[in-house]
Amino acid sequence: MSVVVLGTGMHPWGKQGRPFAEYGVAAAREALRDAGVAWTDVQFLVGADTIRNGYPGFVAGATYAQALGWSGARIASCYAACASGAQAIDVARTRIMAGLCDVALVVGADATPKGFFKPVGGDRPDDPDWLRFRLLGATNPAYFGLYARRRMALYGETAEDFAAVKVKNSLAGSLNPMARYRKAVTAEEVLASPMVADPLRLMDICATSDGGAALVLASPAYARRLGVADPVRIAAVSTVTPTFPNTVLELPNFATDSSAAVPPPERPFRAAIAHAAYEEAGIGPGDVSFAEVYDLSTALELDWIEDVGLCAPGEAGKLLRAGDTALGGRVPVNPSGGLASFGEAIPAQAIAQVCELTRQLLGRAGERQIEGARVGLAANQGLFGHGSAVIATR
């Protein structure tokens, strides 16, 4: 049994200074309208949590249910850092596939502080995320810079290559009404922006943003009762963890596992996330029409292109320079504009990716539309080993 997407909804990304629940409710209502489903018909609601917004953020399922109007629907709340949205999708999908409900609403939204993300308040010396700030002074952009330097050392990538990623994504974002940054930029503008974490400049790194996204998921039988004959289907959701030893540094850790006694696994963590999704869907990277990947930085987009199998390690730069990953290319990457154009609204990110997959597969992406799209892949990850990949098909 598969699960279908009946409706998508988003609140525009930005910094509007409103409570996160307002963004989530706006996205939820749009998704319900898109699906032709009344809130009172929803049997299950999953809220992706935000840890920056007090108790309502920790119990996001109840927060959204109350804001929409108590209806007796069953709820769940989940947190998995940047994978929260994918886990919320998986919880709803699993309940539908188990036959415990026919229609579910998935909602994620965030209201973020200015600047880079900081550790949650308080003294927690047993928390690796708290420790990396206190012991290393390592913000998220510091890790992004390290990953970029690693890529330069291994594959010879240059700052100009990284700038080209931003140019590509800014053009796509300029065509997306939900994006925060809707201005196409030049490579010269990227390379002239302030240095943040060498070799990455300000325009190489995604912002922190407010925003919301929502999906209405249903069983195929429920969709047929509504007269929906050919919906987008969720073919796979991967939430795998790393396999020991994890020999590639993952934020927020200080070091990798040792492989002195145990050899490394066949696939590093990020590659394993997409591989599990491909296995579940019964397809391979060659079947993918387009992908939404986790471009926390321009350099990380290139890593993810390889991690999800769109090319061999070290070849992503060639795809970029050939125009293969641009709109109109062989396999467009981040046709939404990516995090480069949206910024991070953590609980909403993976849900927003699936909104883009759905709209592209339905032919509703406007000027960003990818002709003939049949299979879309979304991939990201959360801190502490949370995998996140979703495959949608039509």
N, C-alpha and C positions, 0 to 999 in steps of 0.2 A: 504493500500500500504506500502511495506517495502522499505528499501534502502540497497543496497549491496556495499561491498568493492571490488573494481576492482584491486587496487594496493596499496602496502605499500612501504615506503622508509624511511631510517634512515641514519643519519651521525653519525659515532662513537662518543660516549661521551668521554670527557677528558678535558684537558686544552691546547688547541692548539694555543690560542692567535690570532685567526682570527675574523673578523667581523661576527656577528650572521647571517647576511643574507647569507653568504657563506654556512653555515651549512644548513640553510633552503632550499636554492636553490639546494644543492646537494641531500637532502632528497626528494625534489619535483621531481627532474629529475629521481631519482630512482623509485619513485612511478609511474610516468608516463610510464616509460619503463616497469615496472611490469604489468601495466594495459593494455599496448598496445594502449595508447591514446596519441595523439600529444597535446602539450601545446596549440596550436591554436584551438583545438577542445573543450578545457575546457570553459564552459560557466560562471562559478562562482568560485571565489577563496576567501577563508576565511583565514586570517592570525591571529594567536593567538599572542597577543602583549607581548612585553618585555619592562618594564618601566626603565630598567637600560641602555638602548642603544640609548638614544637620540630620536629625532623626528622620525627617521626611525622605531624605535621600537614601537612607539605609533601608527603608521599607517602601521602596518606590512603587511596588505593586499596589499596596494599600493607598498610597498617596494619589496615584492616578485614578484608582477606582472611586475614591471619595470625591475627587475633583470632577469626575464625569457624572457622579451621582450614584450612591450606593444602590446596587441592583441585585445583590446576592451572588454575584459571579465568584467563582473560585479564583484565587490569586497565588502568585509566587513572586519573589524578589530574588535577584541574584547579582553577585559582583565577581568579576574576573578581570579587573582593570580594563585594558582596551579590548579584551575579548568578551566583555559583559554582554554586548548585544548579540553576539553569536551564541553564547550560552543561553540567553533568553529565547532566541529562536529555537534552539535545540530542545529546551524544556517544553515549549508550546507544541513543537512538532511531535515530540515523543508522546505527549498526552493525546494528541489527535490520532497518531498511529496506533496507540493502545486501545482506541475506541472509547476513551473516557470523555471526550467532547468532540463536537463537530466544527466549532469555530472559535478561534482564539485571537486575542489582540496582544501584540508585542510593542512595548513603548520604551524608548530611552531618551533622556535629555540631560543637559548639564548647563550650569552657570559657573564660569571659571574666573579665577582671579587674574589680574593683569600680570604679564610676565610668564616665566617658565613655571612648571609645576613644582611645588615644594612638598616636603614630607608632611604627613598629618601631624598636627600639634602634639606636644608632650614629649617626655623623655622615654625612649623605648630602645635601650641598648641591645635587645635581642631581635630587633627588626632590621633586616639587611637594607631596606629602603631608607630608614632613618640613618643607619650607619654610613651609607655611602656619601650622604651629604656631610655628616659630621667628621668622618675620617679622611675622606678624599676631596670634599668640596665638589663632588662630581654631579652637576646638574644633568638633565637629560641631553641638552645640546653637547655636553662634553663627551658623552658616549657616542652620539652621532658623529662627532668629529673623529673619534677613534676608529669607528667603522669606516669612515671615509678614507682615513689614512691607510687602513688595512687594504682597502680596495685599490688605492693608488699603488701600494707596494706590490700587490699580487698581480694586478692586471694592467698597470700603466695608465689608469684613468687620470684625467686632468680636471682642473677647476672649470675649464671650458665645457667639458662633458657634463659636469654636474649642472652648470648653468643652462645647458640645453634641455635638461629635464624640466627645469622650472619654466623655461620658455614654452615648451610643449604643453605642460599642465595649465599654465596661465591662459593659454589660448582656449583650451577646453573650458576652463572655469569662467571665462568671459562670456560663454554661451549658456551658462547655467544660472537660472534665476535664484536658486537656493544658495549659491556660493557667497562667501563673505568677500572675497577678493575677485572682482569682475573686470579686471584690467589686464590686457595682454602686455607682457613686458619683453624687453630685449635682453640678449645675453650681456650687452654692455651695462645695462642697468643692474643686472644680478651681480656682475663682477665688480661693480662700483659700490655696492651696498656694504655696510659696516661688517668687519670681521667679527664673528661670534665665537666660534670654536674651530680654529684652524684645521682644515682648509675651508670650512663652511662659513658662508656669509649669511647675513640676515635673511636674504631672499631664498637661501638654500634650505631654511629650517621652517617647519610648519609652526603656526601660531597656536595659542590656546583660545578656544572660542566657546560661546554659548550656542546652543542649537538643539534641535529635537528631530526624531524620526520614529515612524511607527509602521507596522505591517498588520494586516488582517490575514491570518492563515486559516485554512479550512480543509476538510476532507474533500476528495473529488466528488463524492455523492452530494455533499452540501452545495458545492459549486454548481453541479448539474441542476439541483433544485432551483437555484437562482438563475438558471439559463446561461451559465458561463460554459461554453463548449470547449474552448482551447486555452486554458489558463497557463500561466507560468508555474512550473513545478519545482519544488525544492528537491533536488536529486541527492544531495549529500550535505551533511554538516560535520565537520571535523573539529573536535576539541581535544586532540591528543596532547600528551605531555612529552617532555624530552625522554630519551633513552640514555641511561648511564653507560659510559661516561659522556657528559656533554662537553665537548672539547672546543666549542666556539663560545666566546664570552657573551652572555646575555645580560642586559640591563635588568636589575640593578646590582648584579654580582660583581665581586672584585676579581675573581679568578675562575678558571675553568676546572672541571673535574680532571683528575689524573688518569691517563691511559697507560700507566706503567704496568699495571697488573691485568687490566681488562682492555681489549682493543676497542677503538671507537665503533659506534654503530654504523650500519650500512649508510644511513642518511643522517645528517645533522638535523637539529630540531626543526628549523623553519622549512626545510625540504620535506620533512616527515609530515608536517601539517597538511600540505597540499596533496602529498602522496596518499594519505589516508582518505581524503575526500575523493580523489580519482578512483580509488579502489571501490569505495562505497557506491559511487555513481556508475561504475562500469565503463569509464571512459579514460582517455589519456590527455596529456597536454596538447597534442595535435588536434584534438576536437574542440578546443577552446576558441570561441570567436573573439572574445575580449576579456579583459581582467581589470578588477579594481584591487590595487595592492597598497600596502601600508607605507606610504611615502612620508614618514616622519622627517626625512631629509631627502634631498635630491639623490644623494649617493645610495641611500637605503632603497629607493625605488629600483635602482639597477640591481642591487642584491636580490630583491624579491622577484624580479623578472626571472632570474636564474633559479631561485628557490622553488618557484612554482612550475619549473620545467619548460618554460617557453623557449629557452635556449640553454646551451651548455655553460658551465661556470666560466666567467671571463668574456662571454660573448654579448652581454646585454648592451654594452656601449656600441657595438656594431649594429645591433637592431635599431638603437636610438638614432645613430647617424644616418642609417638608411631610410629613416622615416617609417619603419615597420610598426612602431609603437604609438605613432601619432594618429589622430583622427584621420580616417581615410587610408591608414596603413594596413598591413597584413593582419596584425593582431593588436588593436589599440589597447593601451594600458592607461588606466585612470581617465576614461572619457568624461567622467563627472567633473574633472579638474583636480581630484584627489585632495589629500590633506593640504597640499600646497595652496589650494584655492579655498578650502573650508576652514582649516585649523582643527584642533582636537576638541571635540565635545564627547568625552570618553564613552559614556554609556550608549550614545547614539551612533557611534562610528560604524560598527559592523552592520547595524540596521540600515543606516543610510546607504551603505554599499549595496545591500540587497534591494533597496529602493531603486538604485541606478540599474542594477541587473534587470529588474523587472520592467522598468520603463524602456530600456533598450530592447529587450526581447519582445515587448508588445508593440514596438515601433512608435513609442510616444516620447522620444528623447529630443524632439525638435531639431535644432541645428547641429546637435551633437550625435544625431542618429547614425548608428553603424549598420550599414546595409547588410541584410541577410543574416543577422545575428541569431544564432540558435542555442549557443551554450555560453554562459557567463560564469566567471570564477571571481569570488571575493576572498581576499586573504589578509589577515593581520595576526597579531599575537598580543597577549597580555603579560604583564610582569609575573614573574615566579612560575613560568612554564605553562601558561594557558594558551593552547593552540586555538586558532580561529580561522576556519575556511568554510565557505558555502558555495555550492555549485547549483545554479539554476538553469533550467532547460525549457525549451518550448517545442 
